[in-house]
Amino acid sequence: MGFGSYDESEQKDQDVDTDEDDAVNVHENDHDGDVSIEGDADTDDLVGRLSEMRDDDEE
């Protein structure tokens, strides 16, 4: 059989361990809550500071 050939006989009667205890629970650490940001800077101040940081990196 050549490379990449599909043989159905290799696919049937496979023993697959489906032990539920080993499964990953993606909801195990779900959190409900609120996020709040405290700060006095407005958008213009933040954009100005970002521009300063970029200018510093270019030097």
Protein Blocks (a to p, Z undefined) as FASTA:
>chain_A
ZZhiacfklmgopacdfbfklpccfklmgccdddddddfbdfklmmmmmmmmmmmmmZZ
